[in-house]
Amino acid sequence: MDKKKKIIFMGTPSYATVIFEKLLENDYKIVALFTQPDKPVGRKQILTPPHIKEFCLECGLSLPIYQPNSLKSVESVDIIKKIDPDIIIVAAYGQILPKEILDIAPCINLHASLLPKYRGASPIQEAILNDDNYTGVTSMLMDVGLDSGDILGWKYCKIEQDITVDILFDKLANLAALLTLETLENFENIKPKKQNKALVSHCSKIVKNDGIIEFNDAKEIYQKYKAYKFWPGIALLSGLKIKECKIKEIESVNKKGEILDITTDTVVVGCTKGSLVLSMLQPPSKKSMKAVDYLRGSRLGIQDIIN
């Protein structure tokens, strides 16, 4: 694709920023940025811009930045029509593009899964939860469906055994940036491929309660710990957060939450199936602490129950 053609970029988190920065480095003509509105963050509810907007402000980019509450508004559609882009690139934007915008120019989405697997809002977490060996990124032509458009290209990534969502997020962002360049460079010659409907699967938006666990299956808990480390984390019903853990083994049968062993720095806790090594815990409304310090403060010992 001719680098002089006008691109509108739509994205919000760091995943999008990595792709956006790669396009700028390669002299693509980005004429406008669309991102989500600033949101209140933390206990003090400080109004905070999205990651990609912060990047633009820090770099002093003189780029029009639009933050509409909805792309479905007449105003949003009119703005994009007036810009008259040659192509729209979308990466973890957080809003569905209506047909009125899809009809203005080709819209390319960089989705963080190997479509048609894991259409939806949380593909990176879903791949970890399901203990997949591989994941990747897909570039696709957007249509009115949810991640259902024709595929333009893929890039694959092996999921290492102990990788957490934040690390995998970064790896996939860099892959997506490279895939974006390849897709644009070859855009006129790519023959889009229809998605295989028989292989479609979906993943939903993560909510805070998804991180609630009981000491049932050690492996399932560990997969949740890796998938939800960035947010919402994992916690017991009591509100006790498990900040750092790993699998001890996955076959034994134990009482749920029973303390099996205490070492200098860690605590071994039994699950209905398997056991976990806990190293850092965070009680409600307190700072993170070593698991052994938590036991000492709670007067818990071997054979006692953590709940």
N, C-alpha and C positions, 0 to 999 in steps of 0.2 A: 504494500500500500504506500502511496506517495505520502511522505512525512509532512507535506504541506497541508494535507487534508485536516479539516477541523474535527477535534475530538472533544466530546463532553465526557468527563469522568464522574462516576457515581460510586461512592464508597464511604465507609465510616471508621472501622477499627484499624489497627496496625497492619493487618493482612492486606487491606486496601492500600495503605500508605506505601508499603513495599513495592507494590505493582505501579502505583502512581509515580513514585520516585524513579523507578526504572525507565518509565516512558519519558520522563523529563530528561534523564541522563542521555537517552538516545534520540533527543531532539524531536520528539513527536509534538505536534502542535495542539496542546490542551488549551481550549478556549474558555472553559468554565468547569467548576467543581460543584457537584451536588452532594450534600451530606446531611446527616440527621441534625435536628435542632440541638443546641446546647442543653445539657441536663444537669439538675442538681445532684451532687455526689457527696457521699459521706454523711457523718452525723450532723455537720454544720450546713449540709445541703448547699455547698458552694457551686454556683453555676459554672459548669465545665464544658469546654468545646470537645467535639469528637477528636480522636487521635489525629486524623488526617488534616483537620482544620488547624490544630496546634502545630503540626509540621509546616503548613503553609505560612502561618504567622511567624514562626521561629526563623524560617528561611527568607522572610520578607518577599514572598511571591506576590506579584501584583496580578492576581487572578480573581475574577468574579467568583464569589462563593455564595451559593444558594442553599438555604436550609428550610425548605417547605415542610409543613406538618404532613402534607399529602401531595403526592404527584398527580392525584386525580383532579385537583382543582383546575379550573379554567386558567387561572393565573400561571400555574406551573407549566401547563401545556403551551400557553402563549409565549412564555419566556424561551422555552426550548425551540419553538417554531421560529422565533425571531433570531436566535443564535444560528439556526439552520446548519446543524452539524452534519458532517459526512458519516460519522460513526459515533456510537455511544458505548462506552465500556463500563461495565457494572461489576463490582467486587464487594461482596458483603455489605451492600448498601442498607438493607433493612426495610425496604419498601418494595412492593410489587409494582412493576411498571404497567400502566394501563395501555390498552390498544392504541389510544390516541398518540402516545409517545412512541410505541413500537413501530408505528407507521411512518414516523418522521425520518428515521434513518436506521440502518442495521444496528441492532443492539447485541453486544457480545458480553456474556456473563462468564466470570471465572469462578467456578464452583469447586469447593474443596472436597470433592469425592470423585470416584470413578463412576460417573453416571452410566447407566440409570440407577446405580446403587446410591442410597441415601439422599434422595431428593429432600429438600427441606432445610430447616434452620440450624441443625447441630451435627453436620456430617463428620466433623473431626472427632467429637466426643463419641459419636455412635460407633465409629471404627474401633476406638479403644475399648469401649464397653463390650463389643462383640469379639474382642481379642483377635481381630483380623491380622493377617501377616503383612498385607499390603494395603495401601490407600493411594491417593494421588489427587490430581486436579484435572478438571475438564474445562475446556473453552467451548462454548456453545452459542448458537444463535437463539436469542430469546423469542418465545412466543407467549401467548396469553396464559399458558399453563404454568404450574410450579416446577421449575427446573426440567421442563419436558421438551425443550427445543432440540434442534438437530445439532449433532456434535461436530466440532471443528478440529479438535485435537485433545490428546491426553498426555499427562506425564505421571510416572509411577514413583512410589516412595515406599521403602520397606519400613515397617513399624517395629522398632527394636523392643525387646521384652519389657524394659523398665522405663520406656519413654513416657513423659507426662504431656498433658495437652498443650501446655505453653511452649514446650520445645517443638512438638510436632506442628503446632500452629506456625511457628517461625519457618520451619523447613518447607511446609507447603506454600507459605507466602512467597518464598524465594523461587520455588518451582513454578508457581503461578505467574510470577513476574517474567520468567524466561518463556513460559508458554504464551504469554500475551504478546511478547515480541515476535515469536515464531508465527503466531496466528496472524498478526498484522502484516508481517513481511510477505506472507504467502496467501493473503486473504483472497485475492482474485483467482487463485489456482486451486483452492481447497474445494473439494466436493463434500458438502455436509452429509453426515450419516444419520439416519433415523435411529432413535433409541429403541432398544429391544424391550417392548412392553412386558414381556414375560419375566424380565429380570428386575423390574422396578421395585424399589423399597423406599420407605419414607422415614424421616426422623422429625420429631417435633421440637418446638422451642423448649429449652430447659427452664424449669422453675425451681425455686429454692428448695422445695420439699423433695426434689429428686435426690438431694444429697443426704436425706435421712436414712440411716442404716441400723440394722440390728446385727449382732454377731452370729449370723446364720452360715453363710458360705464364704470362706476366706478368700477364695479366688474372685468371686463376684465383688466383694468389698474392695479388693485391691484394684480391680478394673475401674470401679467407681472412683476410688481415690485418684487414680491417674487421669481419668476423664474429666473429673470435676475439680481438679486442683486449683485452677484459676478462679472458677466460680461455679457453683456455690460452696465448694468444699464438701467434706462428708462429716456427719455428726450423729451422735446417738439421740434418741428421743428426749433425753435429759438436757440436751444442748451442748454436751461435751463434744468438742471438735477434735477429730483426729488429723493432726497437721502433718505428721510424717509416719509412714508405716511401710512394711514390706511383708511378703509371704514367708512364713516359716515352712509350712507344708500344707498340702491340700486334701489329705486322705483321712486323718484321724477323726474320731467322734468324741466330742467334748460337751461339757455344759456351756451354754451360751454365756460368753463374757467372763469365764473363769480365768483367774490369773494362774498360769501354769509355771512360770519361771520369772525371776527378776535378776538381771545382771547389773553391772556397774552403770550402764547407760540406757538399757532397754527393758521392756516388759513383754513377755510372751503371753498372749491372750487366746484362749480357746474359742473356737466357733463350733456351731453344730456340726459343720464339716470343715476340717482343717484348722490352722492356727495362724495368727499374725504376730509380727514383731512391731510393737509400737515404740517410737522414740520421742515424739513430740505431741503434746496434747494442749488443748486450750479450753479451760472451763468457761462457762457463760460469764460475760462481762469482765474477763480477766485476760492477761497477756498469755501468749504461748509459753509453755514450760516443758522441761524434760519429763517424760512419762514417769520416771522413777521419783522425781520430786512431787509429782501429783499424787502418787500412791502414798508417799511419806506424809504429805499434808492431809490426805484423806484417811490415813491410818488403815490402809489396805495392804494385805499381804497375800502370799500364795494360798490358793483355794478360795479366796474372796472373789466377789463378782464385781466387774466394772459395768455400770449401767447409767 
